[in-house]
Amino acid sequence: MKLVIWKSLAAIVAVIIGSGSMALAAPPAKLALTGARIITVSGDDIATGTVLIEHGRIAAVGADVALPYDAMEVDCSGKVLFPGMIDPDSWRGLDVANETMPVAPYVDVYDAIDPSRLYFEEALRNGVTTVHVIQGPNCVIGGVSRVVRPIGLTPDEMTVRAEVGLKLSTSPKAGFDRMLQLESMRSAFRELDHYLGQVAERRYEETLKEKDEPLTVGPEEARRRGKDLVRDEDLDDRHLNLQRL
C-alpha cells in the first residue's frame, strides 16, 4: 500500500474531523500517526490505532504497533484516518481539456497538466490522493493519460505512472452526430491497419536484405510475414499509441 504525502503528512489520507491542521517542512524517514480512529476499508475499523510510515510507504497499521525509536510521532487523537480516494477520470487538472482535432492520439496530457490548478488542492483537501488525468470527452480519440498525485511543483514530481491509457469517446463531440463520431473512429483504425501493413512489409524486406536473401513473395504475403517484425521504434507517435489498443 503506497503512501501519498502532503508536505510529509497525509499518509493514508488524513481526513481530519475537528479543528487544526498539521504540516511539516520535510517528510521524515519514519512517521507514526498515533491515537486516531482508523478506517482500514479492507478490514474492521480500529477505534484507537497507529499508522507507521517508513520511507514513504505504510509499514504497519494496527491498535498495537511497535514504534521504532527514531520515528517521528504525530498525535492524531480525535481524528480519523482512512485510505486516500482515487479520481479515476478527470480533465480538470489540464490547462486545455481537449485538442481542437477530433483524432489526436499522439498528444500526452503531460504537456497540459498545470500543477497550479485549484482542482489539485481541492482534491487533496477532499481526501483524493491519486488522480487519473485524461482528456475530456470532446474528442473522438484523444491523447495519452497519466496517473498523478495532486501535489507537486511539476508534472514529473506529481507522476505516479505515465502512459496509462488513451481516450476514446463514443459520445458525439461538438459539431458531430453519433454516425460521424463512430465513422471517424472506424476511419482512424482503418488507416492504422493500412499503416501497419506498410511498416510490416518494409520490415520484412529489411530483414531479407540483412540476410542477403531475395524477395520471393508479393506485397500481401510480405505484410503478413512482417507483422511480427514490427517494433515500437518503427512507428510514429500517432500510430504507436493507437496500436497499443
C-alpha positions as CSV (number, residue, x, y, z in Angstrom):
1,M,0.0,0.0,0.0
2,K,1.6,3.2,-1.1
3,L,1.8,6.4,0.9
4,V,0.9,9.7,-0.6
5,I,2.5,12.5,1.4
6,W,1.3,16.1,1.5
7,K,4.4,18.1,2.7
8,S,5.0,15.0,4.8
9,L,1.7,14.2,6.2
10,A,-1.4,12.7,4.6
11,A,-0.4,9.2,4.6
12,I,-3.4,7.1,4.1
13,V,-5.1,10.4,3.7
14,A,-5.7,12.0,6.9
15,V,-9.2,13.5,6.8
16,I,-9.3,15.5,9.9
17,I,-12.5,15.6,11.8
18,G,-12.3,18.6,14.1
19,S,-10.1,21.6,14.1
20,G,-6.4,22.1,13.5
21,S,-4.1,21.1,10.7
22,M,-0.6,19.6,10.5
23,A,2.3,20.3,8.2
24,L,6.0,19.5,8.3
25,A,8.9,21.0,6.5
26,A,10.1,17.7,5.0
27,P,8.9,14.1,5.2
28,P,10.8,12.2,7.9
29,A,12.1,8.7,7.1
30,K,9.8,7.2,9.7
31,L,6.5,8.7,10.7
32,A,3.9,7.4,13.2
33,L,0.4,8.7,13.3
34,T,-0.9,7.6,16.7
35,G,-4.2,7.7,18.6
36,A,-6.5,8.1,15.7
37,R,-9.6,6.2,14.6
38,I,-8.6,4.2,11.6
39,I,-11.0,3.2,8.8
40,T,-9.0,0.4,7.1
41,V,-11.6,-0.3,4.4
42,S,-10.1,-3.8,3.9
43,G,-10.9,-4.8,7.5
44,D,-12.5,-3.7,10.7
45,D,-12.3,-0.2,11.9
46,I,-9.7,0.5,14.6
47,A,-11.0,2.6,17.4
48,T,-7.6,3.9,18.5
49,G,-4.7,2.9,16.4
50,T,-1.4,3.7,14.8
51,V,-0.2,4.1,11.2
52,L,3.5,3.6,10.8
53,I,5.1,5.0,7.6
54,E,8.6,4.2,6.6
55,H,10.4,5.8,3.6
56,G,7.1,6.9,2.0
57,R,5.3,3.5,2.4
58,I,2.8,2.3,5.0
59,A,4.7,-0.3,7.1
60,A,2.1,-1.2,9.7
61,V,-1.5,-0.4,10.7
62,G,-3.0,-1.6,14.0
63,A,-4.1,-1.0,17.5
64,D,-0.7,-2.1,19.0
65,V,2.1,-1.1,16.6
66,A,5.7,-1.2,17.9
67,L,7.2,2.2,17.1
68,P,10.9,2.4,16.0
69,Y,13.0,4.6,18.3
70,D,13.7,7.0,15.5
71,A,10.1,7.5,14.3
72,M,8.6,11.0,14.4
73,E,5.3,10.6,16.3
74,V,2.3,12.8,15.5
75,D,-0.6,12.6,17.9
76,C,-3.8,12.2,15.9
77,S,-6.2,11.8,18.8
78,G,-9.7,12.7,18.0
79,K,-9.0,12.5,14.3
80,V,-9.9,9.9,11.6
81,L,-7.5,8.3,9.1
82,F,-8.6,6.4,6.1
83,P,-7.1,5.4,2.7
84,G,-6.9,8.1,0.1
85,M,-9.6,8.1,-2.6
86,I,-8.9,7.9,-6.4
87,D,-10.4,10.1,-9.0
88,P,-10.5,7.7,-12.0
89,D,-11.3,10.2,-14.8
90,S,-10.6,13.9,-14.6
91,W,-9.5,16.6,-17.1
92,R,-9.8,19.4,-14.6
93,G,-6.1,19.5,-13.9
94,L,-5.3,20.3,-17.6
95,D,-4.9,23.8,-19.0
96,V,-6.8,22.6,-22.0
97,A,-9.4,19.8,-21.7
98,N,-9.3,18.8,-25.4
99,E,-7.4,19.4,-28.6
100,T,-9.2,21.0,-31.5
101,M,-8.7,18.0,-33.8
102,P,-11.1,15.1,-33.2
103,V,-8.4,12.4,-33.6
104,A,-5.2,13.2,-31.7
105,P,-3.7,10.0,-30.2
106,Y,-0.2,11.5,-30.4
107,V,-0.6,14.1,-27.7
108,D,0.1,13.4,-24.0
109,V,-1.6,15.0,-21.0
110,Y,1.8,15.5,-19.6
111,D,2.2,18.6,-21.7
112,A,-1.1,20.1,-20.5
113,I,-1.0,19.3,-16.7
114,D,-1.0,22.5,-14.7
115,P,0.2,21.8,-11.1
116,S,-1.1,25.2,-10.0
117,R,-4.7,24.4,-10.8
118,L,-7.0,24.8,-7.9
119,Y,-8.5,21.4,-8.6
120,F,-5.5,19.6,-7.3
121,E,-5.6,21.5,-4.0
122,E,-9.4,20.8,-3.7
123,A,-8.9,17.2,-4.5
124,L,-6.3,16.8,-1.7
125,R,-8.5,18.6,0.8
126,N,-11.3,16.3,-0.1
127,G,-9.3,13.1,0.5
128,V,-8.3,12.4,-3.1
129,T,-4.7,11.3,-3.2
130,T,-4.5,9.8,-6.7
131,V,-5.9,11.3,-10.0
132,H,-6.2,9.7,-13.4
133,V,-5.7,12.7,-15.6
134,I,-7.2,12.1,-19.0
135,Q,-8.5,14.4,-21.8
136,G,-12.2,15.4,-21.8
137,P,-14.9,13.8,-23.9
138,N,-15.0,16.5,-26.6
139,C,-13.0,14.3,-29.0
140,V,-13.1,11.0,-31.0
141,I,-9.7,9.7,-30.0
142,G,-7.8,11.8,-27.5
143,G,-4.3,11.7,-26.0
144,V,-2.4,9.5,-23.6
145,S,-3.4,9.8,-19.9
146,R,-1.4,9.8,-16.7
147,V,-1.8,8.9,-13.0
148,V,-0.7,11.7,-10.7
149,R,-0.7,12.7,-7.1
150,P,-2.5,16.0,-6.6
151,I,0.6,17.8,-5.2
152,G,3.9,18.8,-6.7
153,L,5.6,21.7,-8.5
154,T,5.9,19.9,-11.8
155,P,4.1,17.1,-13.7
156,D,7.2,14.9,-13.2
157,E,7.1,15.4,-9.5
158,M,3.4,14.6,-9.4
159,T,3.5,11.5,-11.7
160,V,2.7,8.0,-10.3
161,R,2.5,6.3,-13.7
162,A,2.8,7.7,-17.2
163,E,1.2,6.5,-20.4
164,V,-1.7,4.8,-18.7
165,G,-4.4,4.8,-21.4
166,L,-5.9,6.5,-24.4
167,K,-9.1,8.5,-24.6
168,L,-11.8,7.1,-26.8
169,S,-15.3,8.7,-26.8
170,T,-18.4,7.3,-28.4
171,S,-20.5,10.3,-27.4
172,P,-20.6,12.8,-30.2
173,K,-18.1,15.7,-29.8
174,A,-19.2,19.3,-30.5
175,G,-20.4,19.6,-34.1
176,F,-20.6,15.8,-34.6
177,D,-23.6,13.5,-34.6
178,R,-23.3,9.8,-33.5
179,M,-22.8,8.5,-37.0
180,L,-20.0,10.9,-37.8
181,Q,-18.4,10.2,-34.4
182,L,-18.3,6.4,-34.9
183,E,-17.3,6.7,-38.6
184,S,-14.4,8.9,-37.6
185,M,-13.2,6.3,-35.1
186,R,-13.6,3.5,-37.6
187,S,-11.7,5.6,-40.2
188,A,-8.8,6.1,-37.7
189,F,-8.4,2.3,-37.2
190,R,-8.7,1.5,-40.9
191,E,-5.9,4.0,-41.5
192,L,-3.9,2.3,-38.7
193,D,-4.3,-1.1,-40.3
194,H,-3.1,0.3,-43.6
195,Y,-0.1,2.0,-42.0
196,L,0.9,-1.1,-40.0
197,G,0.7,-3.2,-43.2
198,Q,3.1,-0.8,-44.9
199,V,5.5,-0.9,-42.0
200,A,5.3,-4.7,-41.8
201,E,6.1,-5.0,-45.5
202,R,9.1,-2.7,-45.1
203,R,10.4,-4.6,-42.1
204,Y,10.1,-7.9,-43.9
205,E,12.1,-6.6,-46.8
206,E,14.7,-5.1,-44.5
207,T,15.1,-8.5,-42.7
208,L,15.6,-10.2,-46.1
209,K,18.3,-7.7,-47.0
210,E,20.1,-8.2,-43.7
211,K,20.2,-12.0,-44.5
212,D,21.1,-11.3,-48.1
213,E,18.0,-13.2,-49.3
214,P,15.8,-12.4,-52.3
215,L,12.2,-11.2,-52.0
216,T,10.1,-14.0,-53.5
217,V,6.6,-13.1,-52.3
218,G,4.1,-10.4,-53.1
219,P,3.2,-7.4,-51.0
220,E,0.3,-9.1,-49.2
221,E,2.3,-12.0,-48.1
222,A,5.3,-9.8,-47.2
223,R,2.9,-7.8,-44.9
224,R,1.7,-11.0,-43.3
225,R,5.2,-12.2,-42.7
226,G,6.4,-8.9,-41.5
227,K,3.7,-8.3,-38.9
228,D,5.6,-9.9,-36.1
229,L,8.7,-8.0,-37.0
230,V,7.2,-4.6,-36.3
231,R,8.8,-2.8,-33.4
232,D,7.6,0.2,-31.4
233,E,10.5,2.3,-32.7
234,D,9.3,1.7,-36.3
235,L,6.0,3.6,-35.6
236,D,5.4,7.3,-35.3
237,D,3.7,8.7,-32.2
238,R,0.2,8.8,-33.7
239,H,0.2,5.1,-34.7
240,L,2.2,3.9,-31.8
241,N,-0.4,4.9,-29.3
242,L,-3.3,3.6,-31.4
243,Q,-1.8,0.2,-32.0
244,R,-1.4,-0.3,-28.2
245,L,-5.1,-0.6,-28.0
